[in-house]
Amino acid sequence: MLRSALIKKISLLSIIIITIIIIIFKISTEKTPDLQSILNQSLTSSSSSIDLIDTTIENNNKLQLKNSKDDELKLINKINELNEKLLKDQETRLNLLESDRLKIEKQLIELRRPNSDSSLRERLAYMFPYDQTKKFPAYIWQTWKYGLNDENFGSKYKTGEEQWALKNPGFVHELFNDDTSNAIIHYLFMHFPEIIKAYELMPHIILKMDFFRYLMLFSKGGVYADVDTLPLQPIPNWIPENVDPFEIGMIIGIQSDPDTPDWRNFYARRLQFSNWVIQSKPGHPILREIIASITEETIRKFENNELYLIEKNGNFDLSIMEWTGAGIWTDVIFKYFNDYVLSGIFSKVTWKDFTKLDVPKLVSDVLVLPLTCFSPGIGKMGSSDIDHPLAFVKHYFEKLYQN
């Protein structure tokens, strides 16, 4: 039985060997394919596949880049929209806050009352404190008896009014007529009945116009300019480059510096400072003093039945100068210069320190400009033409009170 099993295994193995030999023989008799052709076909196929793959990758990259740019653009647009919305919301909130601040400030001013036992000057200083280190407020104040839309306003004056605004963008420019002037003075000085009384007692509009400029500059600061002026240069040009604006509290110009012996027929002082253009910070002591002086003098005139202008040489010029104009204005300025507590100047200051002045001069916190600055082209007293570098404002000398 063991022998029978062995014979079966040998027979099976023999069959397998014979089958393998037959298969090998058949394969060897068939034509063998060219190896080079096979390789070439393989390379061609591979190259085509690679090109296809590269094209596919490139197309995918372009598609991804386009999609990426589109996504990036959408993101940028969304960010811009969000920024615009945030800016608008912020601006709205700031406007609301500013509106609330102004309301509160107005309420505080109305609630704030000076001590009635204090002097007029003390109460003015309390209500309108002076801070030299602050900026000059960007205000331009003017006054005229006619409104801008009134045909009687005057084309020359309207041109000047327009130029003040055009040459000083960013400034708040206000022109008051007689009615609005009266209203704003009553509001700003509601706690000073003697000032309101003096203003109402003044017998002529030119006196009120003079008083108005001092009151507005004292309470609000900025620039006052008569309606018969024409600005030649922007207001910031008035301050020389070598002067720090934070060292200045007021800018004034010389009105007259006559060199003839008959000057008393035309001017109240040998040298006068002009008041048709003034720049000041609020609460300046010079303005405080002239307001108090005019108030006291007006009430004194009323009590002594002297509430009228005095004619001399056929006009009221000198009387106006002494009451509210350049005469008393000059006196108060020199009084300030010679008060070392206020000005910090220990040496005496007189008109001789300013005669023939041809460059701006800083005295204490007051910048004094040469006569050419606010009176160019008048042809006397050393005034240069309107094309001079220091010609800032042209004055027409229209004698407004006669109009």
VOMIMAR-420171 format. One line per 8 residues: number of its first residue (from 0); their letters; for each residue x, y, z of N, C-alpha, C. Coordinates in steps of 0.2 Angstrom, whole numbers, m for minus. Example, Ala and Ser with C-alpha at 12.3 -4.5 7.8 and 13.67 -1.06 7.14 Angstrom:
# residues 2
0> as> 66/m28/39/62/m22/39/66/m16/39; 64/m11/35/68/m5/36/64/0/39;
This chain:
# residues 403
0> mlrsalik> 4/m6/0/0/0/0/4/6/0; 10/6/3/14/11/3/18/12/m3; 19/7/m7/22/7/m13/17/10/m18; 11/8/m18/6/11/m22/5/19/m22; 6/21/m16/5/29/m15/11/32/m18; 17/29/m17/23/32/m20/23/33/m27; 20/27/m31/20/27/m38/15/33/m40; 10/34/m37/5/39/m38/8/46/m38;
8> kisllsii> 12/47/m33/16/54/m33/21/55/m38; 25/49/m40/30/50/m46/26/52/m52; 20/48/m53/17/49/m60/14/56/m60; 11/59/m55/9/66/m54/14/71/m56; 20/70/m53/26/74/m54/28/74/m61; 28/68/m64/30/68/m71/26/72/m76; 19/71/m74/14/75/m78/15/82/m78; 17/85/m72/18/92/m71/24/94/m75;
16> iitiiiii> 30/90/m75/36/92/m78/35/92/m86; 31/87/m88/30/87/m96/26/93/m98; 21/95/m94/17/100/m96/21/107/m96; 25/108/m91/29/114/m91/34/114/m97; 37/108/m99/41/108/m105/37/110/m111; 31/108/m112/27/109/m118/26/117/m118; 24/119/m113/23/127/m113/29/131/m114; 35/129/m112/41/133/m113/42/132/m121;
24> fkistekt> 41/127/m124/43/125/m131/38/130/m135; 32/130/m133/27/135/m137/29/142/m137; 31/144/m131/33/151/m130/39/152/m134; 44/148/m134/50/149/m138/50/149/m145; 45/146/m148/44/146/m155/40/152/m158; 36/156/m154/33/162/m156/38/168/m157; 36/173/m161/40/179/m163/41/183/m157; 47/185/m155/48/189/m149/47/196/m151;
32> pdlqsiln> 43/200/m147/43/208/m148/49/211/m148; 50/217/m152/56/222/m152/56/225/m145; 61/225/m142/62/228/m135/62/236/m136; 65/238/m141/66/245/m142/59/248/m143; 55/245/m147/48/247/m149/44/248/m142; 45/242/m138/41/242/m132/43/248/m128; 50/250/m128/52/255/m124/50/262/m126; 50/263/m133/48/269/m136/40/270/m135;
40> qsltssss> 36/265/m135/29/265/m134/28/267/m127; 32/264/m122/31/266/m115/33/273/m114; 39/276/m117/41/283/m116/35/287/m119; 33/286/m125/28/290/m128/22/290/m123; 20/285/m121/14/284/m117/15/288/m110; 21/287/m108/23/291/m102/23/298/m103; 26/301/m108/26/308/m110/19/311/m110; 15/307/m114/8/310/m115/5/310/m108;
48> sidlidtt> 6/305/m104/3/305/m97/5/311/m93; 12/312/m94/15/318/m90/12/324/m92; 12/325/m99/9/332/m102/2/333/m99; m2/327/m99/m9/328/m97/m9/330/m90; m4/326/m86/m4/328/m79/m2/335/m78; 3/338/m81/5/345/m81/m1/350/m82; m4/348/m88/m10/352/m90/m15/352/m85; m16/347/m82/m22/346/m77/m20/350/m71;
56> iennnklq> m13/350/m69/m11/353/m63/m11/361/m64; m9/363/m70/m9/370/m72/m16/373/m72; m20/369/m75/m27/371/m75/m30/372/m68; m28/367/m64/m30/367/m57/m28/373/m53; m21/374/m54/m18/380/m51/m21/387/m53; m23/387/m60/m26/393/m62/m33/394/m59; m36/389/m59/m43/389/m56/m42/391/m48; m37/388/m45/m37/389/m38/m35/397/m37;
64> lknskdde> m30/399/m41/m28/406/m41/m34/411/m42; m38/409/m47/m44/414/m48/m48/413/m42; m50/408/m40/m54/407/m34/m51/411/m28; m44/410/m27/m41/414/m22/m42/421/m22; m41/424/m29/m41/431/m30/m49/433/m29; m53/429/m31/m60/431/m30/m62/431/m22; m59/426/m19/m61/426/m12/m57/432/m8; m51/434/m11/m47/439/m8/m51/446/m9;
72> lklinkin> m54/447/m15/m57/453/m17/m64/453/m13; m67/448/m12/m73/448/m8/m72/450/m1; m66/447/2/m64/448/9/m62/456/10; m59/459/5/m57/466/5/m63/470/5; m68/468/0/m74/472/0/m78/472/7; m78/466/10/m81/465/16/m78/470/21; m71/469/21/m68/473/26/m69/481/25; m69/483/19/m70/490/17/m77/492/20;
80> elnekllk> m82/488/18/m89/489/20/m89/490/28; m86/485/31/m86/485/38/m82/492/41; m77/494/38/m73/500/40/m78/506/39; m81/506/33/m85/512/32/m91/512/37; m94/507/39/m99/506/44/m97/508/51; m91/506/52/m88/508/59/m86/515/59; m84/518/54/m82/525/53/m88/529/54; m94/527/50/m100/531/51/m103/531/58;
88> dqetrlnl> m103/525/61/m105/524/68/m101/528/72; m95/528/71/m90/532/76/m92/540/75; m92/542/69/m94/549/67/m100/551/70; m105/546/70/m112/548/73/m111/549/80; m108/544/83/m107/544/91/m103/551/93; m98/552/89/m94/558/91/m98/565/90; m103/565/85/m107/571/84/m112/571/90; m114/565/92/m119/565/98/m115/568/104;
96> lesdrlki> m109/565/105/m105/567/111/m104/575/110; m102/577/105/m101/584/104/m107/588/105; m113/586/103/m119/590/104/m120/590/111; m120/584/115/m121/584/122/m116/588/126; m110/588/123/m105/593/127/m106/600/126; m109/602/120/m111/609/119/m117/611/124; m121/606/124/m127/607/128/m125/608/135; m121/604/138/m119/604/145/m115/610/146;
104> ekqlielr> m110/612/141/m106/618/142/m111/624/142; m116/624/138/m121/630/138/m124/630/145; m126/625/147/m130/624/154/m125/627/160; m119/625/159/m114/627/164/m113/634/164; m112/637/158/m111/644/157/m117/648/160; m123/645/159/m129/649/161/m130/648/169; m127/642/172/m128/641/179/m122/645/183; m116/645/179/m111/649/182/m112/656/183;
112> rpnsdssl> m111/658/189/m112/665/191/m107/668/195; m104/674/193/m99/677/197/m102/680/203; m97/681/208/m99/684/215/m101/691/214; m107/692/215/m110/699/214/m106/704/218; m102/702/224/m99/707/228/m92/709/225; m90/705/220/m83/706/216/m84/712/212; m78/715/210/m78/720/205/m80/718/198; m81/722/193/m82/721/187/m76/717/184;
120> rerlaymf> m70/719/185/m65/716/182/m64/709/185; m65/708/191/m64/702/194/m69/697/192; m75/699/191/m81/695/188/m79/693/181; m77/698/177/m75/696/170/m69/691/170; m65/691/174/m59/687/174/m61/680/176; m66/680/181/m69/673/183/m73/670/178; m77/674/174/m82/671/169/m78/669/163; m73/673/161/m69/672/155/m61/671/156;
128> pydqtkkf> m59/666/159/m52/665/161/m48/665/154; m42/668/155/m37/668/150/m32/663/150; m30/660/145/m25/654/145/m21/655/138; m15/658/139/m11/660/134/m8/654/130; m8/648/133/m5/642/130/m10/638/125; m16/641/125/m21/638/120/m20/641/113; m23/637/108/m23/640/102/m28/646/101; m26/649/96/m31/655/94/m37/651/91;
136> payiwqtw> m43/653/93/m49/650/90/m50/652/83; m52/647/79/m53/649/72/m60/652/70; m60/658/73/m67/662/72/m65/668/68; m69/671/64/m69/677/61/m75/681/62; m75/686/65/m81/690/67/m81/697/63; m87/698/60/m88/704/57/m95/707/59; m96/713/58/m103/716/59/m105/722/54; m111/722/52/m113/727/48/m121/728/49;
144> kyglnden> m123/734/47/m130/735/49/m135/731/44; m132/729/38/m136/725/33/m134/718/33; m139/714/31/m138/707/31/m135/705/24; m132/700/23/m128/698/17/m133/698/11; m139/696/12/m144/696/6/m147/703/5; m146/708/9/m148/715/8/m145/718/2; m149/721/m3/m146/725/m8/m142/731/m6; m142/733/0/m139/739/2/m132/737/6;
152> fgskyktg> m131/730/5/m124/728/9/m118/731/6; m118/732/m1/m112/735/m4/m108/730/m7; m106/730/m13/m102/725/m17/m95/725/m15; m92/731/m13/m85/731/m10/m85/727/m4; m90/728/1/m90/725/7/m91/717/6; m96/716/2/m97/709/0/m91/705/m2; m87/708/m7/m81/705/m9/m76/704/m3; m76/708/1/m71/708/7/m74/702/11;
160> eeqwalkn> m80/702/13/m83/696/17/m82/690/14; m82/689/7/m81/683/4/m74/681/4; m69/686/3/m62/684/4/m60/682/10; m63/684/16/m61/682/22/m62/675/23; m68/672/20/m70/665/21/m65/661/16; m64/664/10/m61/660/5/m53/659/7; m50/664/10/m43/664/11/m42/660/18; m47/659/21/m46/655/28/m51/649/29;
168> pgfvhelf> m50/644/24/m54/638/25/m53/635/32; m59/632/35/m58/629/41/m60/634/47; m60/641/45/m62/645/50/m70/646/50; m73/647/56/m80/649/57/m81/656/56; m84/658/51/m85/665/49/m92/668/50; m93/672/54/m100/675/56/m100/682/55; m105/684/52/m107/692/51/m113/693/54; m113/698/59/m119/700/63/m122/707/60;
176> nddtsnai> m128/707/60/m131/714/59/m133/717/65; m136/723/65/m138/726/72/m142/722/76; m147/718/74/m151/714/78/m148/708/81; m144/705/77/m141/699/79/m135/700/84; m132/706/83/m126/709/87/m129/710/94; m135/713/94/m138/715/101/m140/708/104; m142/703/101/m145/697/104/m139/693/107; m133/693/103/m127/689/105/m124/692/111;
184> ihylfmhf> m124/699/112/m121/702/117/m125/701/123; m132/701/123/m136/700/128/m135/693/131; m134/688/127/m133/681/129/m127/680/132; m121/682/129/m115/681/132/m113/685/138; m116/690/139/m115/694/145/m121/695/150; m125/690/150/m131/690/154/m130/691/161; m124/689/163/m123/690/171/m119/697/172; m119/701/167/m116/708/168/m121/713/166;
192> peiikaye> m125/715/170/m130/720/169/m128/727/167; m122/728/170/m119/735/169/m116/735/162; m114/730/159/m111/729/152/m117/730/147; m122/726/149/m128/727/144/m131/734/144; m131/737/150/m134/744/151/m129/749/147; m123/748/147/m118/752/144/m119/751/136; m120/745/134/m121/744/127/m127/747/124; m133/747/128/m139/749/126/m139/757/126;
200> lmphiilk> m135/760/131/m135/767/132/m131/771/126; m127/767/123/m123/771/118/m127/774/113; m126/781/111/m130/784/107/m129/784/99; m124/780/98/m122/779/90/m120/772/89; m122/770/83/m120/763/81/m113/762/81; m109/767/79/m101/765/78/m98/764/85; m101/767/90/m99/765/97/m101/758/99; m107/756/97/m109/749/98/m104/744/94;
208> mdffrylm> m103/746/88/m98/742/84/m91/741/87; m89/746/90/m82/746/93/m83/741/99; m88/742/103/m89/739/109/m90/731/108; m94/730/102/m95/723/100/m89/719/99; m84/722/96/m78/718/94/m74/716/100; m74/721/105/m70/719/111/m74/713/115; m80/714/115/m84/709/119/m84/702/116; m84/702/109/m84/695/106/m77/692/106;
216> lfskggvy> m72/696/105/m65/693/106/m64/691/113; m66/695/118/m65/693/125/m69/687/127; m75/686/124/m79/680/126/m77/674/122; m76/675/116/m75/669/111/m68/668/108; m64/674/107/m58/674/104/m59/674/97; m53/674/93/m53/674/86/m51/680/83; m53/682/77/m51/688/73/m58/692/72; m57/698/74/m62/703/72/m59/707/66;
224> advdtlpl> m64/709/61/m62/713/55/m68/717/53; m66/724/53/m71/728/50/m74/726/43; m80/728/42/m83/725/35/m79/729/29; m76/735/30/m73/738/25/m65/736/24; m64/730/25/m57/727/25/m57/721/20; m51/720/17/m50/715/12/m44/711/14; m45/705/15/m39/701/17/m34/700/11; m28/700/12/m23/699/6/m19/693/7;
232> qpipnwip> m19/690/13/m16/684/15/m20/680/20; m19/674/21/m22/670/26/m20/672/33; m24/671/38/m23/673/45/m17/670/47; m16/663/46/m9/660/49/m3/663/47; m3/667/41/3/670/39/5/676/43; 1/679/47/2/684/51/8/683/57; 8/677/59/13/675/64/20/674/60; 26/677/62/32/675/59/34/668/61;
240> envdpfei> 38/665/57/41/658/58/45/658/64; 48/663/66/52/663/72/49/664/79; 42/665/78/38/666/84/33/660/86; 33/658/92/29/652/94/22/655/95; 17/652/91/10/655/93/7/654/100; 10/649/103/8/648/110/11/653/115; 16/658/112/18/663/116/14/669/115; 10/669/111/6/675/109/m1/674/112;
248> gmiigiqs> m4/680/114/m11/680/116/m15/685/112; m12/689/109/m15/694/105/m11/697/99; m14/699/93/m10/702/88/m14/708/86; m10/714/86/m12/720/84/m8/723/79; m10/729/76/m6/732/71/m6/740/73; m1/743/70/m1/750/71/m6/754/66; m10/758/69/m15/762/64/m12/768/62; m8/772/66/m6/778/64/1/780/67;
256> dpdtpdwr> 6/782/63/12/785/66/14/791/62; 10/796/64/11/803/60/18/806/61; 20/809/55/27/813/56/26/820/55; 19/823/56/18/830/55/16/833/61; 17/839/62/16/843/69/8/843/70; 4/843/65/m3/844/66/m7/837/67; m4/832/70/m7/826/71/m13/826/75; m13/830/80/m18/831/85/m25/832/82;
264> nfyarrlq> m25/835/76/m31/837/72/m34/830/69; m30/825/69/m33/819/66/m33/813/70; m28/813/75/m28/807/79/m28/809/87; m30/804/91/m31/805/98/m24/804/101; m19/800/99/m13/799/102/m7/799/96; m1/801/99/4/802/94/5/795/90; 5/790/93/5/783/89/m1/779/92; m5/777/87/m11/773/89/m11/766/86;
272> fsnwviqs> m14/761/90/m14/754/88/m21/754/84; m22/750/79/m28/750/75/m33/745/79; m39/746/78/m44/741/81/m49/738/75; m47/740/69/m51/737/64/m50/730/62; m44/728/64/m42/721/64/m38/719/70; m41/714/74/m38/711/80/m38/704/80; m33/701/82/m34/693/84/m32/692/91; m36/688/94/m35/687/102/m37/680/104;
280> kpghpilr> m34/678/109/m37/672/113/m42/675/118; m47/670/120/m52/673/124/m49/675/131; m53/680/134/m51/682/141/m45/686/142; m42/689/136/m36/692/137/m37/699/141; m32/700/146/m32/705/150/m33/712/147; m30/713/141/m31/720/138/m39/721/136; m42/715/134/m49/716/132/m53/717/138; m51/713/144/m55/714/150/m55/721/152;
288> eiiasite> m49/724/152/m48/731/154/m52/736/150; m52/735/143/m55/740/139/m63/739/140; m65/733/141/m73/732/142/m75/736/148; m71/735/154/m72/738/160/m72/746/159; m67/748/156/m66/755/155/m72/759/151; m74/755/146/m79/758/142/m86/758/145; m87/752/149/m93/752/153/m93/757/158; m88/758/162/m88/763/167/m89/770/164;
296> etirkfen> m85/772/159/m86/778/156/m93/780/153; m96/775/150/m102/776/147/m107/777/152; m107/773/158/m112/774/163/m110/781/167; m104/783/167/m102/790/170/m105/795/166; m105/795/159/m108/800/155/m115/800/155; m118/794/156/m125/794/157/m128/798/163; m124/796/169/m126/799/175/m124/807/175; m120/809/171/m118/816/171/m121/820/164;
304> nelyliek> m126/816/161/m130/819/156/m125/821/150; m120/817/149/m115/818/144/m115/813/138; m120/810/137/m121/804/133/m122/806/126; m116/809/123/m117/811/116/m110/812/113; m109/812/107/m103/813/103/m101/821/103; m95/822/103/m93/829/102/m90/830/95; m92/835/92/m89/836/85/m83/841/85; m78/839/81/m72/843/81/m69/843/74;
312> ngnfdlsi> m68/848/71/m65/849/64/m70/846/59; m77/847/61/m82/845/56/m84/837/56; m81/834/61/m83/826/62/m82/824/69; m84/818/70/m84/815/77/m78/810/78; m74/810/74/m68/805/74/m65/805/81; m63/811/83/m59/811/89/m63/809/95; m69/811/95/m74/809/101/m75/801/101; m75/798/95/m76/791/95/m70/788/97;
320> mewtgagi> m64/790/95/m58/787/97/m57/787/104; m59/793/107/m58/793/115/m63/789/119; m69/788/116/m74/784/119/m73/776/119; m73/774/112/m73/767/111/m67/765/106; m64/770/103/m60/768/97/m53/768/99; m48/770/94/m41/769/94/m38/772/100; m41/778/102/m38/782/107/m38/778/114; m43/776/116/m44/772/122/m41/765/122;
328> wtdvifky> m41/762/116/m38/756/114/m31/756/115; m28/761/113/m20/762/113/m18/763/121; m22/767/124/m21/768/131/m21/762/135; m26/758/134/m27/751/138/m21/747/136; m18/747/130/m13/742/128/m6/745/132; m5/751/132/1/754/135/0/752/143; m6/753/145/m7/752/152/m5/744/154; m7/740/150/m5/733/150/2/732/150;
336> fndyvlsg> 6/735/145/13/734/144/17/736/150; 14/742/154/18/745/159/15/742/166; 11/737/166/9/733/172/13/727/172; 19/727/176/23/721/176/20/715/179; 15/716/183/12/710/186/8/706/180; 5/710/176/1/707/170/6/705/164; 10/710/162/14/709/156/21/706/158; 24/706/164/30/704/165/36/708/163;
344> ifskvtwk> 34/714/160/39/719/158/41/724/164; 47/725/165/49/729/170/51/736/168; 53/737/162/55/743/159/49/747/156; 49/753/156/44/757/154/43/757/146; 37/756/144/36/755/137/32/761/134; 34/765/129/30/771/126/29/770/119; 26/775/116/25/775/109/32/775/105; 37/777/108/44/778/104/46/771/103;
352> dftkldvp> 44/766/107/46/759/106/43/756/99; 38/759/96/35/756/90/35/761/84; 37/767/85/37/772/79/42/769/74; 40/770/68/44/768/62/45/760/62; 41/757/65/42/749/66/41/746/59; 46/742/57/45/739/50/45/732/50; 46/729/56/45/721/57/41/720/63; 38/714/63/34/712/69/38/712/75;
360> klvsdvlv> 35/714/81/38/715/87/34/711/93; 37/707/96/33/703/101/35/707/108; 30/709/111/30/713/118/26/709/123; 29/706/128/25/702/132/22/696/128; 15/696/128/12/691/124/8/694/118; 10/700/117/6/704/111/11/705/105; 9/702/100/13/703/93/10/710/90; 15/714/90/13/721/87/16/721/79;
368> lpltcfsp> 12/722/75/13/722/68/14/729/65; 19/730/60/20/736/57/14/739/54; 14/746/53/8/749/50/6/746/43; 11/744/39/10/741/32/5/735/33; 5/731/38/2/725/39/m6/726/38; m9/730/42/m16/732/41/m18/738/38; m13/742/35/m14/748/32/m9/749/26; m9/744/21/m4/745/16/m7/749/10;
376> gigkmgss> m3/753/7/m5/757/1/m8/763/2; m7/766/9/m10/772/10/m6/778/8; 1/777/7/5/782/4/8/787/9; 8/785/15/10/790/20/12/786/27; 16/789/31/18/786/37/22/779/37; 25/779/31/30/773/30/26/767/27; 20/768/25/16/762/23/18/760/16; 19/753/15/22/750/9/15/748/5;
384> didhplaf> 17/746/m1/11/744/m6/8/738/m4; 2/736/m7/m1/730/m5/2/724/m7; 7/724/m12/11/718/m14/17/717/m9; 18/721/m4/23/720/1/22/713/5; 27/709/6/26/703/10/23/703/16; 23/709/20/20/710/26/13/714/25; 10/714/19/4/717/18/m1/712/19; m5/712/25/m10/706/27/m17/708/25;
392> vkhyfekl> m19/714/27/m26/716/26/m26/723/23; m30/724/18/m31/731/16/m37/734/19; m37/741/21/m42/744/24/m44/750/20; m51/750/19/m54/755/14/m55/762/18; m55/762/24/m56/769/28/m62/772/26; m68/768/26/m74/770/23/m78/775/28; m76/776/35/m80/780/40/m87/777/40; m87/771/42/m94/767/42/m99/771/46;
400> yqn> m97/774/51/m103/777/55/m106/783/51; m103/785/46/m106/791/42/m111/788/37; m111/781/36/m115/777/31/m122/775/34;
